[in-house]
C-alpha cells in the first residue's frame, strides 16, 4: 500500500478495533442495564465521517473539527461508542441537575450536538466503556484518542441515530498522529 500499511497491519488494526468493541461491551454498567451502542467504521465510512467533521466545523463555526477530521481521514478504523434511549437509573441522586429521576424524565428534550438530558449514571457507563476501549487499544500499541467531535459529526451526518456518542480513531505509525499536532 502506498501509505506504508501492509495488509497484515491493516488487519491487525481492525482486529484491535474488534477487541475494543468487546472491552466496551463488557464494561460494567449501572444496575446491569446496557444502553451502550458500538460501531466500527472502516474504509469509505471513515472518509465520509472525516468530510462530515470538516463540513460540520465550517458550518457551525466550531474550531478543530478540520484538524480532527484530517486525523480521522488518516485512520484505519474508528470505534464509535454512545448511548441511545438510556433511561434514568432511578436513584434520585440529583447528579443530572434534577432533584428526582421523575423530573429528569419529564424535562424538555434538547437536541443539539447531542440529545439530552441524560442520567449522569448512563454518562458514567459510557465513560467506562470508552476508557475500557481506549485501554485495550493502548495495550496493543494502537495509536488512539477519544474524540467528542467524531460523535457530534457522526450524529449530524446521520451515520448514527444515537443520543450521545464519541469516537476513538486508530492508526499505527512511527508517530501518534492524534497528539503533538
Secondary structure, 3 states (H helix, E strand, C coil): CCCCCCHHHHHHHHHHHHHHHHHHHHCCCHHHCCCEEEEEECCHHHHHHHHHHHHHHHHHCCCCHHHHHHHHHCCCEEEEEEECCCCCCCCCCCCCCCCCHHHHHHCCCEECCCEECCCHHHHHHHHHHHHHHHHHHHHCCCEEEEEHHHHHHHHHCCCCCCCEEEEEEEECCCCCCCCCC
